[in-house]
Amino acid sequence: MYFQHDGAPSHYTRHVREYLNESFPNRWLGRGGPVAWPLRSPDLTPLDYYLWGHMKTLVYETKDDSRAVLRHRIFGAAEYMQPS
């Protein structure tokens, strides 16, 4: 298993890198990591491919102009997507 992070400043501290080196020796990707990862790479995850698209389908299956209804649909879709 590999661990990938986005290289945000908070993820680049010495303590975080030490933890990653201990937990994922030579198996983590990110700024300053042992595995090179190109800057601005399209590091898509399964969530990017499936989850968000499916949630959009659930939320926008019918048109509505009400903010309250949209919010209700978003929460409903998130609840529906949770594993049982």
C-alpha positions as CSV (number, residue, x, y, z in Angstrom):
1,M,0.0,0.0,0.0
2,Y,1.2,3.5,-0.8
3,F,0.2,6.8,0.9
4,Q,-0.3,9.9,-1.2
5,H,-0.6,13.5,0.1
6,D,-0.9,16.8,-1.6
7,G,2.2,18.5,-0.3
8,A,0.4,21.2,1.6
9,P,2.7,23.1,4.0
10,S,1.1,21.4,7.0
11,H,1.8,18.0,5.5
12,Y,5.5,18.9,4.9
13,T,6.5,19.3,8.5
14,R,9.4,17.2,9.9
15,H,7.0,15.4,12.2
16,V,4.7,14.4,9.4
17,R,7.5,13.2,7.2
18,E,9.0,11.2,10.0
19,Y,5.6,9.6,10.7
20,L,5.2,8.7,7.0
21,N,8.7,7.3,6.8
22,E,8.0,5.0,9.8
23,S,4.5,4.0,8.7
24,F,5.0,3.8,5.0
25,P,8.8,3.2,4.5
26,N,9.6,4.1,0.8
27,R,5.9,3.9,0.0
28,W,4.6,7.4,0.3
29,L,4.1,10.0,-2.4
30,G,4.2,13.8,-1.8
31,R,6.5,16.8,-1.4
32,G,9.8,15.6,0.0
33,G,8.8,11.9,-0.1
34,P,10.8,8.9,-1.3
35,V,8.6,8.5,-4.4
36,A,8.6,11.4,-6.8
37,W,5.2,12.8,-7.7
38,P,5.0,15.5,-10.4
39,L,3.7,18.9,-9.3
40,R,0.1,19.6,-10.4
41,S,-0.4,16.0,-11.3
42,P,-4.0,14.9,-12.0
43,D,-3.9,12.6,-8.9
44,L,-7.5,11.4,-9.3
45,T,-8.8,9.0,-6.8
46,P,-11.8,6.6,-6.9
47,L,-13.8,9.3,-5.2
48,D,-13.1,11.6,-8.1
49,Y,-14.2,9.0,-10.6
50,Y,-17.3,7.7,-9.0
51,L,-18.6,9.2,-5.8
52,W,-18.9,12.9,-6.7
53,G,-20.4,12.2,-10.1
54,H,-23.0,9.8,-8.5
55,M,-23.8,12.3,-5.8
56,K,-24.4,15.0,-8.4
57,T,-26.8,12.7,-10.2
58,L,-28.7,12.2,-7.0
59,V,-28.8,15.8,-6.1
60,Y,-29.7,17.2,-9.5
61,E,-32.1,14.6,-10.7
62,T,-34.9,17.2,-10.7
63,K,-34.5,20.9,-11.0
64,D,-35.5,23.1,-8.0
65,D,-34.7,26.7,-7.2
66,S,-35.0,26.4,-3.5
67,R,-31.8,26.6,-1.5
68,A,-33.3,24.6,1.4
69,V,-34.4,21.8,-1.0
70,L,-30.9,21.7,-2.6
71,R,-29.3,21.5,0.9
72,H,-31.7,18.7,1.9
73,R,-30.9,16.7,-1.3
74,I,-27.1,17.1,-0.7
75,F,-27.4,15.8,2.9
76,G,-29.8,13.0,1.7
77,A,-27.3,12.0,-1.1
78,A,-24.4,11.9,1.4
79,E,-26.4,9.8,3.8
80,Y,-27.5,7.4,1.0
81,M,-23.8,7.0,-0.1
82,Q,-22.6,6.0,3.4
83,P,-21.7,2.3,3.7
84,S,-24.1,0.3,5.7
